């Protein structure tokens, strides 16, 4: 039967409908597949982010629990039981940053794994690691001012475009992610975490030639890739390509200083020595004997004077006293204060401000009123903290 032109057009249209339907189903399935892959990726990233955050919290807790020791643990280098912090090692140097496995057992954790089921790694800045000893003082001034007594081995984070964070990190927790080309993670020592202790097999990139701006998340100068050979600042890279997939979460030095001072300064200012030691030196504290690293690190900020006659001081806006002596903690340096040299650090005016700078004298203060806060406040780090000794 011969079809009319109208019936021919209808039949062609009828044939196209199933094709359009199939195309729509295929496109929808492809879209759902893409959405599912995206959802899976987001779930993996969320799992890794949660693991990094948990580990970061454990490191903060360790720092507070060890406040008198006042430093962060070395990574697990495989020199002791798995998951425990390393003891000191032969090529360690003051100020040199290091990287290794997270010492999860030392931190009171189970093995911490990212979404690729790999255990976490950990880098610690040179000034904040607990070995080698003796350690130089660690405070705002020694951390931020290289002229104080050498570089700090600070950690920074760089992005794929080469931009570098202004933040100076005391520690980084690192998720190594899936295996990349060239890396080998065969078992050689680790049991619960499996794998080996060579950072190059976990952290980016395996081949330094693929590093962005020559950066690597380990130390190429070291045969074991775990310790820097100097105390210069170190940049770790976050990128996403065929050679990079590390995810990193940092702890800033400011966070640790805030925690330390909030927890430990009240105890330090209550030391019975301040009631009885001779008041000597430009700050009155030359006779102070520090029994722990926290005190040794912050003693440059401590001032002591005797009040004759005994009189009130103003603490948190309220008169206290009469006080026989006053001990003062000089806060973070202001823009007009310098603490770079020993001469700077021996000048009370580079620590105290306002009425306190005017009133302070050693061994005796005879005029004026001291004014300050009773506790450290991270929102006003330069504020003087004072204590009345009756």
VEXDREN-2710 file (C-alpha; in Angstrom, 1 decimal):
% VEXDREN-2710
k/r/px/py/pz
1/UNK/0.0/0.0/0.0
2/UNK/1.3/3.4/-0.9
3/UNK/1.6/5.7/2.1
4/UNK/0.5/9.3/1.8
5/UNK/3.1/12.0/2.6
6/UNK/1.3/12.6/6.0
7/UNK/1.5/8.9/7.0
8/UNK/5.2/8.8/5.9
9/UNK/5.9/11.8/8.3
10/UNK/4.0/10.1/11.1
11/UNK/5.9/6.8/10.7
12/UNK/9.2/8.6/10.7
13/UNK/8.2/10.5/13.9
14/UNK/7.0/7.3/15.5
15/UNK/10.4/5.6/14.8
16/UNK/12.3/8.6/16.4
17/UNK/10.3/8.6/19.7
18/UNK/11.9/5.3/20.9
19/UNK/15.3/6.6/20.0
20/UNK/14.8/9.8/21.9
21/UNK/13.5/7.8/24.9
22/UNK/16.6/5.6/24.8
23/UNK/18.8/8.6/24.5
24/UNK/17.0/10.2/27.5
25/UNK/17.4/7.1/29.6
26/UNK/21.1/6.8/28.7
27/UNK/21.7/10.5/29.5
28/UNK/19.9/10.2/32.8
29/UNK/21.8/7.0/33.7
30/UNK/25.1/8.8/32.9
31/UNK/24.0/11.8/35.0
32/UNK/23.1/9.5/37.9
33/UNK/26.4/7.7/37.5
34/UNK/28.3/11.1/37.6
35/UNK/26.3/12.1/40.7
36/UNK/27.0/8.8/42.4
37/UNK/30.7/9.2/41.7
38/UNK/30.6/12.8/43.0
39/UNK/28.7/11.6/46.1
40/UNK/31.2/8.8/46.7
41/UNK/34.1/11.3/46.3
42/UNK/32.5/13.7/48.8
43/UNK/32.0/10.9/51.3
44/UNK/35.6/9.9/51.0
45/UNK/36.8/13.5/51.5
46/UNK/34.5/13.9/54.5
47/UNK/35.8/10.7/56.0
48/UNK/39.4/11.8/55.5
49/UNK/38.6/15.3/56.9
50/UNK/37.1/13.8/60.0
51/UNK/40.1/11.5/60.5
52/UNK/42.5/14.5/60.2
53/UNK/40.5/16.6/62.6
54/UNK/40.4/13.7/65.2
55/UNK/44.2/13.3/64.9
56/UNK/44.7/17.1/65.1
57/UNK/42.6/17.2/68.3
58/UNK/44.7/14.4/69.8
59/UNK/47.9/16.3/69.2
60/UNK/46.5/19.4/70.9
61/UNK/45.5/17.2/73.8
62/UNK/49.0/15.8/74.1
63/UNK/50.5/19.2/74.1
64/UNK/48.4/20.3/77.0
65/UNK/48.9/17.1/79.0
66/UNK/52.7/17.5/78.5
67/UNK/52.7/21.2/79.2
68/UNK/55.7/21.2/81.5
69/UNK/57.6/19.4/78.8
70/UNK/56.0/21.8/76.4
71/UNK/56.8/20.2/73.1
72/UNK/55.2/18.0/70.4
73/UNK/56.2/14.3/70.0
74/UNK/58.5/13.2/67.2
75/UNK/56.8/11.1/64.5
76/UNK/56.9/7.3/64.5
77/UNK/60.0/6.4/62.4
78/UNK/59.8/2.7/63.1
79/UNK/62.5/2.9/65.8
80/UNK/60.3/1.5/68.5
81/UNK/56.9/-0.2/68.9
82/UNK/54.5/0.7/66.1
83/UNK/52.5/3.8/66.6
84/UNK/54.9/5.3/69.3
85/UNK/56.9/8.5/69.0
86/UNK/60.5/8.1/68.0
87/UNK/63.3/8.7/70.5
88/UNK/66.0/11.0/69.5
89/UNK/68.1/9.9/66.5
90/UNK/71.6/10.6/65.2
91/UNK/71.1/13.2/62.5
92/UNK/68.4/15.2/64.4
93/UNK/69.2/18.9/64.8
94/UNK/67.6/21.7/66.8
95/UNK/65.3/23.7/64.5
96/UNK/65.2/21.0/61.7
97/UNK/61.6/20.0/60.8
98/UNK/60.8/16.3/60.4
99/UNK/58.0/14.1/58.9
100/UNK/57.0/10.5/59.6
101/UNK/54.0/8.4/60.6
102/UNK/51.6/9.8/63.1
103/UNK/52.4/8.3/66.5
104/UNK/48.8/7.2/67.1
105/UNK/49.5/5.0/70.1
106/UNK/51.5/7.7/71.9
107/UNK/48.5/10.0/71.4
108/UNK/46.1/7.4/72.9
109/UNK/44.4/6.6/69.5
110/UNK/43.8/3.5/67.4
111/UNK/45.5/3.6/63.9
112/UNK/44.0/6.6/62.1
113/UNK/43.2/5.9/58.4
114/UNK/42.1/8.1/55.5
115/UNK/39.5/7.1/52.9
116/UNK/42.1/5.1/51.0
117/UNK/42.6/3.1/54.2
118/UNK/46.1/4.5/54.7
119/UNK/47.4/5.5/58.1
120/UNK/48.1/9.2/58.7
121/UNK/51.4/10.9/58.6
122/UNK/52.7/13.9/60.6
123/UNK/55.2/16.7/60.3
124/UNK/56.4/18.8/63.1
125/UNK/58.3/22.2/63.0
126/UNK/61.9/22.3/64.2
127/UNK/61.2/24.4/67.3
128/UNK/58.3/22.4/68.4
129/UNK/59.8/18.9/68.4
130/UNK/60.7/17.5/71.8
131/UNK/64.2/16.3/70.7
132/UNK/67.1/16.9/70.7
133/UNK/67.7/18.4/74.1
134/UNK/68.5/20.8/75.5
135/UNK/66.0/22.9/73.6
136/UNK/66.2/26.7/73.1
137/UNK/63.3/28.8/74.6
138/UNK/60.1/28.6/72.6
139/UNK/57.8/31.6/72.7
140/UNK/56.3/34.2/70.3
141/UNK/59.6/35.9/69.9
142/UNK/61.8/32.9/69.3
143/UNK/59.3/31.5/66.8
144/UNK/58.7/34.7/64.8
145/UNK/62.1/36.3/64.9
146/UNK/64.9/34.4/63.3
147/UNK/67.4/37.0/64.5
148/UNK/66.7/35.8/68.1
149/UNK/68.7/32.6/67.9
150/UNK/68.4/31.0/64.4
151/UNK/65.6/29.8/62.1
152/UNK/62.6/28.0/63.5
153/UNK/62.0/25.3/60.9
154/UNK/58.4/26.5/60.5
155/UNK/55.9/24.7/58.3
156/UNK/53.8/26.4/55.6
157/UNK/51.3/25.1/53.1
158/UNK/51.5/25.9/49.4
159/UNK/48.7/25.5/46.8
160/UNK/48.9/24.2/43.2
161/UNK/49.2/27.7/41.9
162/UNK/52.3/28.4/43.9
163/UNK/50.6/30.6/46.5
164/UNK/51.9/30.0/50.1
165/UNK/50.0/30.4/53.3
166/UNK/50.8/33.3/55.6
167/UNK/50.1/30.9/58.5
168/UNK/53.1/29.4/60.2
169/UNK/52.4/25.9/61.3
170/UNK/53.8/24.1/64.3
171/UNK/52.6/20.7/63.0
172/UNK/50.8/19.2/60.0
173/UNK/48.6/16.0/59.9
174/UNK/48.7/14.4/56.5
175/UNK/46.4/11.9/54.7
176/UNK/48.5/10.2/52.0
177/UNK/45.6/9.0/49.9
178/UNK/45.8/6.3/47.2
179/UNK/49.0/4.9/45.8
180/UNK/50.5/7.0/43.1
181/UNK/52.8/6.0/40.2
182/UNK/56.3/5.1/41.5
183/UNK/55.3/4.6/45.1
184/UNK/55.7/1.2/46.8
185/UNK/53.9/0.5/50.0
186/UNK/55.0/-3.1/50.6
187/UNK/55.1/-4.2/54.3
188/UNK/58.5/-3.6/55.9
189/UNK/58.0/-3.1/59.6
190/UNK/54.4/-1.8/60.1
191/UNK/51.8/-4.4/61.1
192/UNK/48.6/-2.6/62.1
193/UNK/49.3/0.2/59.6
194/UNK/51.3/-2.1/57.3
195/UNK/53.5/-0.5/54.7
196/UNK/56.9/1.1/55.3
197/UNK/58.4/4.2/56.9
198/UNK/59.7/5.9/53.8
199/UNK/57.7/9.2/53.3
200/UNK/58.4/9.2/49.6
201/UNK/56.2/6.1/49.2
202/UNK/53.2/7.9/50.7
203/UNK/53.7/11.7/50.4
204/UNK/53.7/13.8/47.2
205/UNK/55.3/13.5/44.8
206/UNK/57.3/10.3/44.5
207/UNK/59.5/11.8/41.8
208/UNK/60.9/15.2/42.7
209/UNK/60.9/16.2/39.0
210/UNK/57.1/16.4/39.3
211/UNK/57.1/18.6/42.3
212/UNK/55.3/22.0/42.0
213/UNK/57.9/24.7/42.3
214/UNK/60.4/22.0/43.4
215/UNK/58.4/21.2/46.5
216/UNK/58.0/17.8/48.1
217/UNK/56.1/16.8/51.2
218/UNK/59.2/15.1/52.6
219/UNK/62.9/15.9/52.8
220/UNK/64.9/14.9/49.7
221/UNK/68.2/15.8/51.3
222/UNK/67.9/13.0/53.8
223/UNK/68.4/9.3/52.7
224/UNK/65.4/8.4/54.8
225/UNK/63.4/11.5/53.5
226/UNK/62.3/12.2/57.1
227/UNK/64.4/15.1/58.5
228/UNK/65.6/18.4/57.1
229/UNK/69.3/19.1/57.0
230/UNK/68.8/22.7/58.2
231/UNK/66.4/24.9/60.2
232/UNK/64.9/26.8/57.3
233/UNK/61.1/27.0/56.8
234/UNK/59.6/24.2/54.8
235/UNK/56.6/24.3/52.4
236/UNK/54.3/21.4/52.0
237/UNK/52.1/21.3/48.9
238/UNK/48.4/20.5/48.4
239/UNK/47.4/19.8/44.8
240/UNK/45.2/17.3/42.9
241/UNK/46.7/15.8/39.8
242/UNK/48.4/12.5/38.8
243/UNK/51.4/13.2/41.1
244/UNK/49.6/14.8/44.1
245/UNK/46.8/13.7/46.3
246/UNK/47.9/14.5/49.9
247/UNK/45.3/16.2/52.2
248/UNK/46.8/18.3/55.0
249/UNK/45.4/19.8/58.2
250/UNK/47.6/22.1/60.3
251/UNK/48.1/23.3/63.8
252/UNK/49.4/26.9/64.1
253/UNK/52.0/28.0/66.6
254/UNK/49.6/30.7/67.8
255/UNK/47.0/28.0/68.7
256/UNK/49.6/26.2/70.8
257/UNK/50.9/29.4/72.5
258/UNK/47.3/30.3/73.3
259/UNK/46.6/26.9/74.8
260/UNK/49.8/26.8/76.8
261/UNK/49.4/30.3/78.3
262/UNK/45.7/29.8/79.1
263/UNK/46.5/26.5/80.9
264/UNK/50.0/27.2/82.4
265/UNK/50.5/30.9/83.1
266/UNK/48.3/31.0/86.3
267/UNK/50.4/28.2/87.7
268/UNK/53.7/29.8/86.8
269/UNK/52.7/33.2/88.3
270/UNK/51.7/31.4/91.5
271/UNK/55.3/29.9/92.0
272/UNK/56.3/30.4/95.6
273/UNK/59.7/31.6/94.5
274/UNK/58.4/35.0/93.6
275/UNK/57.6/35.7/97.3
276/UNK/61.2/35.0/98.5
277/UNK/63.9/35.2/95.8
278/UNK/66.2/38.2/95.7
279/UNK/64.9/40.8/93.2
280/UNK/67.9/41.2/90.9
281/UNK/68.6/42.2/87.3
282/UNK/66.8/44.6/85.0
283/UNK/63.6/42.5/85.2
284/UNK/64.0/41.4/88.8
285/UNK/63.9/37.7/87.9
286/UNK/67.5/36.8/87.5
287/UNK/67.3/34.6/90.6
288/UNK/64.3/32.6/89.3
289/UNK/65.0/28.9/89.0
290/UNK/62.9/27.3/86.2
291/UNK/62.1/23.6/86.8
292/UNK/60.5/22.9/83.4
293/UNK/60.5/23.9/79.7
294/UNK/57.4/26.0/80.0
295/UNK/59.0/28.3/82.6
296/UNK/62.3/28.4/80.7
297/UNK/60.5/29.4/77.5
298/UNK/58.6/32.3/79.0
299/UNK/61.0/33.6/81.7
300/UNK/62.0/36.5/79.4
301/UNK/58.4/37.8/79.8
302/UNK/58.5/37.7/83.6
303/UNK/59.1/40.7/85.8
304/UNK/59.3/41.1/89.6
305/UNK/59.4/44.2/91.9
306/UNK/58.9/45.0/95.5
307/UNK/56.4/47.8/96.5
308/UNK/57.5/50.2/99.1
309/UNK/55.3/51.2/100.7
310/UNK/53.0/48.2/100.1
311/UNK/50.0/49.4/98.0
312/UNK/47.1/48.2/95.9
313/UNK/47.3/47.2/92.2
314/UNK/44.4/47.1/89.7
315/UNK/43.6/43.6/88.5
316/UNK/40.7/43.1/86.1
317/UNK/39.6/46.7/86.9
318/UNK/39.4/46.0/90.7
319/UNK/41.9/47.1/93.4
320/UNK/43.8/44.3/95.1
321/UNK/46.2/44.4/98.0
322/UNK/48.0/45.9/99.7
323/UNK/50.8/44.1/97.8
324/UNK/54.3/43.6/99.1
325/UNK/55.5/42.5/95.6
326/UNK/54.1/42.3/92.1
327/UNK/55.0/39.7/89.4
328/UNK/54.1/40.6/85.8
329/UNK/53.9/38.7/82.6
330/UNK/54.7/41.0/79.6
331/UNK/52.4/40.0/76.7
332/UNK/53.1/39.7/73.0
333/UNK/55.3/42.3/71.5
334/UNK/53.5/45.3/70.1
335/UNK/54.6/47.0/66.8
336/UNK/56.8/49.5/68.7
337/UNK/58.6/46.8/70.7
338/UNK/61.6/44.9/69.6
339/UNK/63.0/41.7/71.2
340/UNK/65.5/40.6/68.6
341/UNK/68.7/41.1/70.6
342/UNK/69.7/40.4/74.2
343/UNK/69.9/44.1/74.8
344/UNK/66.3/44.4/73.6
345/UNK/65.2/41.6/75.8
346/UNK/66.8/43.2/78.8
347/UNK/64.7/46.3/78.4
348/UNK/61.4/46.3/80.3
349/UNK/59.9/48.8/77.9
350/UNK/60.0/46.1/75.2
351/UNK/57.5/44.1/77.3
352/UNK/55.5/46.4/79.5
353/UNK/53.2/49.2/78.3
354/UNK/51.4/52.2/79.7
355/UNK/51.4/52.6/83.5
356/UNK/53.3/49.4/84.1
357/UNK/56.3/50.5/81.9
358/UNK/56.3/53.8/83.9
359/UNK/55.9/52.3/87.3
360/UNK/58.2/49.2/87.1
361/UNK/61.6/49.5/88.7
362/UNK/64.0/47.1/90.4
363/UNK/64.5/46.1/93.0
364/UNK/61.9/48.5/94.4
365/UNK/59.0/50.4/92.9
366/UNK/58.1/53.4/95.0
367/UNK/55.4/55.2/93.0
368/UNK/52.6/54.6/90.6
369/UNK/50.0/51.8/90.2
370/UNK/50.3/48.6/88.3
371/UNK/47.4/47.6/86.1
372/UNK/46.6/44.4/84.3
373/UNK/44.6/41.2/83.9
374/UNK/44.5/38.2/86.1
375/UNK/44.4/35.7/83.2
376/UNK/45.7/35.4/79.7
377/UNK/43.3/36.3/77.0
378/UNK/44.0/35.3/73.4
379/UNK/41.9/38.2/72.2
380/UNK/44.3/40.6/73.8
381/UNK/47.7/38.9/73.7
382/UNK/49.8/42.0/74.4
383/UNK/48.0/42.7/77.7
384/UNK/50.1/42.5/80.8
385/UNK/49.1/39.8/83.3
386/UNK/49.8/40.7/87.0
387/UNK/49.7/39.0/90.4
388/UNK/49.7/40.6/93.8
389/UNK/52.1/39.0/96.4
390/UNK/50.9/39.9/99.9
END
